[in-house]
Structure formats: C-alpha cells, structure tokens
Amino acid sequence: KPLGSEAMQIQPSAPRSISGACRGSVLPREAGIARHREGPALFAFTSLTVAAAAQRRPFGGRRLRGRRRAPFCRASSSEEQLDFGLQSELIVKVPPYDRRKIGVLLLNIGTPASTEVGDARDYLEKFLADDRVIEIKPPLLKWLVLQALLLTRPKSSAANYKKIWDPVRGSPLLFHSLDLAEGLQEEMGKRFEVRIGMQYSSPTVDESLKDLAESGVDNVVLVPMFPHYASGTTGSCLAGAYRTSADLYCTPFLSVLPPFYGHRLYVAAMKKQILETIGERGKNVEHTLFSFHGVPEDQCSRTDITGNFCNKSSDCCRMLNTDNRNCYRAQCFETARLLAYELGLEEGRWSIGFQSRLTLRDTIAWIKPYTDEAFVELAKKGVKKLAVVAPSFTADCVETLEELGITGQEEFQEAGGEELVVIPCLNSQDHWVKNLAQIIREHIADNGRDSIDTIQSARTAIADDLEPVQDNFQRANGVSRG
C-alpha cells in the first residue's frame, strides 16, 4: 500500500522484535513494528529506507551526525540473521563475508610415485614436456630431445630417488610438504583450509581445488613454494592452477602470494636455519656456498621486456631494478646478498652457484656459475670444510639430498676437499611454519582490507541512517534509549 496509509501506522499493542541475531539492538522486545498482514508494504518501506540511506551516504563516507549510536542490528559471531517478520525466504543466513573460510593451496612441482623406473619415466615425461620447463623450437626438435632424455634419464633418476627414499613415508618432497600443510593448518586455525597441490603428481592441483570447493571454500590463496620466480616453477604451477580453475563451473576466487625471496620473515627463517650449522659469522666452516636451482638462460632474458639489460653484461644481476625485477638469477643474487649480510659473512667467504642443469650436448645454455664446478674450484683453492645451502628449495628433495648431499660430497672430496656440510631446507620447522603463516596472513590482509572495510562501513552507514526510524518507534511506544 502507499506510504502513509493505515497499513503503515505504528501499532504499540502488537509488538514485534528483531530476531536473535540482533540481540543488543537499541530496539527492545517491548517496542517494535506491528506485523501487518500486508507483508509487501513493510518490505517496500524497508527497501525504500535502505535505498534512501545509500543515496544520502556513500559506502565508507563520513558521518554527518554528531554522536555515534549503536547499530540497528548486530550480526552474531557465526552468521548474519536479519528477520523482519516476513517470509522465510527474506531471512539472510550466511557467514559474514570476512568470516568465510579461506583456502591455502601450497603449490609444488611434484615427485615420482615410487622409485620404479616406470614411475620415474612417467613423472619426467610430464615434467620435461612442459614448455615452461624446457622450451625448444621447433616442436619436432623438442620431441627429439625429449625422447633422447627419456632413453637414459629415468633409470638414473630412479636410482637417485632410491638413495633418498624414506622406507616408510616415501618421497621426502611429498612428506615434507604434507608436514608443512599440517603445521600451517594448526598454526592458522579453523578459518583456513590448507592443502598441497602438485603440478605433475598426486595430489594434483586439480584434485585439491575440487576438494576445497567441496569443503565450502571459494576464496583460495595460491602459495608457490618457490621463493624466486621462474617460468619453469612458479609460472608453470600458476598456469596449471589457472587452467584448472577456469574449467570449474563455479570458478574459485584466486589470489597469489608473490615471490618472497626478500621477505623479512623468509630471510629470518633462513638465517636461523643456516646459523645452526655454520655458527656466528660462519666460524664453523671455511666457506659458505649458496646453491640455487638452475634454469635456462632464456628464461631470464625473456623477463626483461626492454631486451637491453638481462644477460647483456657480466654484472647484470648486481642489483634489482625495474628491468630485471622478474629475473630468476637476479632474485637469487638478491637473496644471497641479504643472507650473507644477515649472517655477517665477510667478502670472499661466500659465493653463489646454480645446480641441476639438464641439457643434452649443450643444446640449452643454463645460468652460471655452476655448483658442481664451484665444488671443484673451492677444493683446489684449499677449502677443506665447505657449507652449502639451497635457498631456492623450501623442502628437501632429490636435488638437495642426493645431488648435493651425496654426489656433491663425492665431487668435493675428489677435488681435495674434506667435508661438505649440507644445510637442511626449511621443511616443516616450527620457525618456518610460524613465519610462513604470517607471510600468508599479511598477504590476505593486504588484498582483503579494502573490501572488508567497505562492507563494514556500509553496514555502519545504513545502521546510522536508520536511526531516525528507531527513534520514531521508541517515541511512539514510550521507550527511551539505554
């Protein structure tokens, strides 16, 4: 009915109250609106009032009245339930926006299912076929190189995995990732759902995203477990996650944790991990080598959109700037400089190397200097006790446990060195769990602050603009505030 008709007159003799979700409202049970049989009229009145409030005061706008009053309706800690005495379909009963669960998906490359040659071959075929890992043009040449690698590499790879495979828990990368996810879940609390997603093995990103959706999680933070950006690691994992999300009918709302190679909490965690082995200022060893995973040179050059900086000089990675900000090698050098400074290592007592290059008769140029060559050079210079740490790996795997811990030890000793001390990765250490949880929280806060604040401001704005309506209700019923 039109506003002002008898359908909208205050009826003190027929009190109504806001539902339980509005406990603490300035409207007590003794005062309220008479429920008229013409429900649509009251709905129209409410809608017009809220619309008018929105026009007079934009979301987040400044208060126009002097003193602040209690909100018209307060939501409970678990849900919003606004019942104006109308039909049940008009009752809003969902978790508040800023209290809905958030998914955290830890992304990594993957691992063979077992140490059998067949499983190693299946994994390597998926891994090496990805153009973001190794890009060779034309495609026929890429296929030929891949077939050549798959003739011999699976057998040697399976043998290396057997050396580091846990008899009970299996792949170190997998169980360290699961342990980290479990620790993060406990540290971050029930509001978060933490999963792991592998690019080329199970549990896959596809499986984990679907599992999160079935758990009622729509907002997902993708966390590539690589401190530095490279197309073959972070880029590949994100591309896969985006494809999977696009194929889901209800696409998840994704945000991505950026590379954290220079984040204070990552550097602090690495510093603590390294200090336990080398001691203050590296006094327990003669030299410290920072060994990072290698990538093809082309993956660095292509990040320089100007084409005038990356790989154009021998010291192009001496500092980060706009041109090389996404260059993997430059980011690795930055991490090494930060850690050397924090550890108090003197010049000449630390250096950098890149490991795990994969090529066939120098078909692909990989970034230098090489870690295996550094072992030999340092030993020949008289270094007897060498510490090596792999900051680009957050979890121990075949590259750290076998390539550095076993093969690297042999190479160093054969060249004249005595002891190669391999510093463990962060894995699921308590200090890393706490620091990574805080890194993720800071990322969520930075991304969600504006939207959450806008919603809260909107609630306050509408509640403030409904105050005159409350006052009319109370005066008509002889009820005072407080």
Solvent accessible surface area in square Angstrom, and as a share of the most:
residue,aa,sasa,rsa
1,K,120,0.51
2,P,105,0.66
3,L,101,0.50
4,G,61,0.59
5,S,31,0.20
6,E,131,0.59
7,A,7,0.06
8,M,40,0.18
9,Q,92,0.41
10,I,57,0.29
11,Q,78,0.35
12,P,76,0.48
13,S,106,0.68
14,A,46,0.36
15,P,74,0.47
16,R,99,0.36
17,S,38,0.24
18,I,30,0.15
19,S,22,0.14
20,G,34,0.33
21,A,11,0.09
22,C,5,0.03
23,R,179,0.65
24,G,51,0.49
25,S,19,0.12
26,V,28,0.16
27,L,20,0.10
28,P,48,0.30
29,R,184,0.67
30,E,127,0.57
31,A,1,0.01
32,G,7,0.06
33,I,48,0.24
34,A,15,0.11
35,R,145,0.53
36,H,71,0.32
37,R,238,0.87
38,E,73,0.33
39,G,16,0.15
40,P,96,0.60
41,A,3,0.02
42,L,17,0.08
43,F,98,0.41
44,A,44,0.34
45,F,57,0.24
46,T,34,0.20
47,S,48,0.31
48,L,98,0.49
49,T,23,0.13
50,V,49,0.28
51,A,49,0.38
52,A,39,0.30
53,A,1,0.01
54,A,44,0.34
55,Q,155,0.69
56,R,131,0.48
57,R,19,0.07
58,P,93,0.58
59,F,114,0.48
60,G,48,0.47
61,G,24,0.24
62,R,216,0.79
63,R,59,0.22
64,L,143,0.71
65,R,94,0.34
66,G,80,0.77
67,R,145,0.53
68,R,152,0.56
69,R,59,0.21
70,A,33,0.25
71,P,49,0.31
72,F,17,0.07
73,C,30,0.18
74,R,103,0.38
75,A,44,0.34
76,S,37,0.24
77,S,88,0.57
78,S,80,0.52
79,E,46,0.21
80,E,28,0.13
81,Q,49,0.22
82,L,56,0.28
83,D,33,0.17
84,F,70,0.29
85,G,6,0.05
86,L,25,0.13
87,Q,91,0.41
88,S,87,0.56
89,E,130,0.58
90,L,69,0.34
91,I,54,0.28
92,V,70,0.40
93,K,126,0.53
94,V,67,0.39
95,P,68,0.43
96,P,5,0.03
97,Y,90,0.34
98,D,34,0.17
99,R,139,0.51
100,R,102,0.37
101,K,82,0.35
102,I,14,0.07
103,G,0,0.00
104,V,0,0.00
105,L,0,0.00
106,L,5,0.02
107,L,0,0.00
108,N,15,0.08
109,I,19,0.10
110,G,4,0.04
111,T,5,0.03
112,P,3,0.02
113,A,90,0.70
114,S,31,0.20
115,T,22,0.13
116,E,112,0.50
117,V,72,0.41
118,G,45,0.43
119,D,45,0.23
120,A,1,0.01
121,R,88,0.32
122,D,78,0.40
123,Y,22,0.09
124,L,17,0.09
125,E,68,0.30
126,K,115,0.49
127,F,42,0.17
128,L,1,0.00
129,A,52,0.40
130,D,31,0.16
131,D,78,0.40
132,R,97,0.35
133,V,13,0.07
134,I,4,0.02
135,E,71,0.32
136,I,17,0.09
137,K,136,0.58
138,P,80,0.50
139,P,99,0.62
140,L,118,0.59
141,L,72,0.36
142,K,21,0.09
143,W,138,0.49
144,L,90,0.45
145,V,13,0.07
146,L,17,0.08
147,Q,54,0.24
148,A,35,0.27
149,L,10,0.05
150,L,7,0.04
151,L,149,0.74
152,T,99,0.57
153,R,88,0.32
154,P,4,0.02
155,K,149,0.63
156,S,55,0.35
157,S,14,0.09
158,A,2,0.01
159,A,49,0.38
160,N,44,0.23
161,Y,21,0.08
162,K,127,0.54
163,K,113,0.48
164,I,22,0.11
165,W,59,0.21
166,D,45,0.23
167,P,133,0.84
168,V,135,0.78
169,R,114,0.42
170,G,12,0.12
171,S,4,0.03
172,P,4,0.03
173,L,20,0.10
174,L,45,0.22
175,F,27,0.11
176,H,34,0.15
177,S,11,0.07
178,L,81,0.40
179,D,37,0.19
180,L,9,0.04
181,A,10,0.08
182,E,122,0.55
183,G,20,0.19
184,L,0,0.00
185,Q,57,0.25
186,E,150,0.67
187,E,60,0.27
188,M,14,0.06
189,G,29,0.28
190,K,180,0.76
191,R,92,0.33
192,F,16,0.06
193,E,30,0.13
194,V,11,0.06
195,R,56,0.20
196,I,9,0.04
197,G,0,0.00
198,M,2,0.01
199,Q,34,0.15
200,Y,21,0.08
201,S,18,0.12
202,S,71,0.46
203,P,41,0.26
204,T,40,0.23
205,V,7,0.04
206,D,54,0.28
207,E,87,0.39
208,S,7,0.04
209,L,4,0.02
210,K,91,0.39
211,D,55,0.29
212,L,1,0.00
213,A,52,0.41
214,E,147,0.66
215,S,53,0.34
216,G,58,0.56
217,V,2,0.01
218,D,82,0.42
219,N,45,0.23
220,V,3,0.02
221,V,6,0.03
222,L,0,0.00
223,V,0,0.00
224,P,5,0.03
225,M,10,0.04
226,F,25,0.10
227,P,0,0.00
228,H,2,0.01
229,Y,53,0.20
230,A,3,0.03
231,S,26,0.17
232,G,8,0.07
233,T,32,0.19
234,T,5,0.03
235,G,6,0.06
236,S,1,0.01
237,C,0,0.00
238,L,24,0.12
239,A,20,0.15
240,G,9,0.08
241,A,0,0.00
242,Y,102,0.39
243,R,149,0.54
244,T,19,0.11
245,S,7,0.05
246,A,76,0.59
247,D,123,0.63
248,L,30,0.15
249,Y,214,0.81
250,C,103,0.62
251,T,68,0.39
252,P,20,0.12
253,F,134,0.56
254,L,51,0.25
255,S,30,0.20
256,V,40,0.23
257,L,9,0.04
258,P,77,0.49
259,P,51,0.32
260,F,6,0.03
261,Y,38,0.14
262,G,35,0.34
263,H,46,0.21
264,R,146,0.53
265,L,31,0.15
266,Y,0,0.00
267,V,12,0.07
268,A,47,0.37
269,A,1,0.00
270,M,4,0.02
271,K,62,0.26
272,K,98,0.41
273,Q,9,0.04
274,I,0,0.00
275,L,41,0.21
276,E,124,0.55
277,T,38,0.22
278,I,0,0.00
279,G,10,0.10
280,E,112,0.50
281,R,135,0.49
282,G,1,0.01
283,K,146,0.62
284,N,68,0.35
285,V,7,0.04
286,E,77,0.35
287,H,13,0.06
288,T,1,0.01
289,L,0,0.00
290,F,0,0.00
291,S,0,0.00
292,F,0,0.00
293,H,45,0.20
294,G,3,0.03
295,V,11,0.06
296,P,10,0.06
297,E,58,0.26
298,D,77,0.40
299,Q,28,0.12
300,C,1,0.01
301,S,39,0.25
302,R,153,0.56
303,T,29,0.17
304,D,9,0.04
305,I,152,0.77
306,T,65,0.38
307,G,40,0.39
308,N,119,0.61
309,F,42,0.18
310,C,6,0.04
311,N,61,0.31
312,K,136,0.58
313,S,58,0.38
314,S,114,0.74
315,D,71,0.37
316,C,5,0.03
317,C,5,0.03
318,R,135,0.49
319,M,110,0.49
320,L,46,0.23
321,N,53,0.27
322,T,99,0.57
323,D,45,0.23
324,N,2,0.01
325,R,114,0.41
326,N,61,0.31
327,C,1,0.00
328,Y,13,0.05
329,R,37,0.14
330,A,0,0.00
331,Q,3,0.01
332,C,0,0.00
333,F,40,0.17
334,E,41,0.18
335,T,0,0.00
336,A,0,0.00
337,R,67,0.24
338,L,59,0.29
339,L,0,0.00
340,A,3,0.03
341,Y,177,0.67
342,E,74,0.33
343,L,6,0.03
344,G,20,0.19
345,L,17,0.08
346,E,96,0.43
347,E,171,0.77
348,G,60,0.57
349,R,73,0.26
350,W,61,0.21
351,S,36,0.23
352,I,16,0.08
353,G,0,0.00
354,F,3,0.01
355,Q,5,0.02
356,S,25,0.16
357,R,85,0.31
358,L,22,0.11
359,T,37,0.22
360,L,60,0.30
361,R,230,0.84
362,D,125,0.65
363,T,65,0.38
364,I,29,0.15
365,A,63,0.49
366,W,14,0.05
367,I,3,0.01
368,K,113,0.48
369,P,60,0.38
370,Y,30,0.11
371,T,3,0.02
372,D,47,0.24
373,E,85,0.38
374,A,13,0.10
375,F,3,0.01
376,V,51,0.29
377,E,97,0.43
378,L,16,0.08
379,A,5,0.04
380,K,151,0.64
381,K,161,0.68
382,G,40,0.39
383,V,20,0.11
384,K,83,0.35
385,K,69,0.29
386,L,0,0.00
387,A,0,0.00
388,V,0,0.00
389,V,3,0.02
390,A,6,0.04
391,P,0,0.00
392,S,11,0.07
393,F,26,0.11
394,T,7,0.04
395,A,11,0.09
396,D,9,0.04
397,C,12,0.07
398,V,24,0.14
399,E,43,0.19
400,T,1,0.01
401,L,61,0.30
402,E,8,0.04
403,E,50,0.22
404,L,3,0.01
405,G,25,0.24
406,I,59,0.30
407,T,46,0.27
408,G,0,0.00
409,Q,42,0.19
410,E,90,0.40
411,E,49,0.22
412,F,0,0.00
413,Q,89,0.39
414,E,147,0.66
415,A,24,0.18
416,G,35,0.34
417,G,7,0.07
418,E,115,0.51
419,E,80,0.36
420,L,6,0.03
421,V,31,0.18
422,V,43,0.25
423,I,4,0.02
424,P,69,0.43
425,C,6,0.04
426,L,1,0.00
427,N,16,0.08
428,S,36,0.23
429,Q,81,0.36
430,D,109,0.57
431,H,30,0.13
432,W,0,0.00
433,V,12,0.07
434,K,113,0.48
435,N,27,0.14
436,L,0,0.00
437,A,0,0.00
438,Q,69,0.31
439,I,3,0.01
440,I,0,0.00
441,R,79,0.29
442,E,44,0.20
443,H,19,0.09
444,I,33,0.17
445,A,41,0.32
446,D,98,0.51
447,N,89,0.46
448,G,17,0.17
449,R,126,0.46
450,D,112,0.58
451,S,47,0.30
452,I,47,0.24
453,D,76,0.39
454,T,60,0.35
455,I,56,0.28
456,Q,69,0.31
457,S,35,0.23
458,A,10,0.08
459,R,84,0.31
460,T,34,0.20
461,A,2,0.02
462,I,44,0.22
463,A,11,0.08
464,D,2,0.01
465,D,8,0.04
466,L,21,0.11
467,E,2,0.01
468,P,67,0.42
469,V,26,0.15
470,Q,0,0.00
471,D,26,0.14
472,N,76,0.39
473,F,10,0.04
474,Q,7,0.03
475,R,167,0.61
476,A,50,0.38
477,N,34,0.17
478,G,72,0.69
479,V,38,0.22
480,S,96,0.62
481,R,72,0.26
482,G,128,1.24
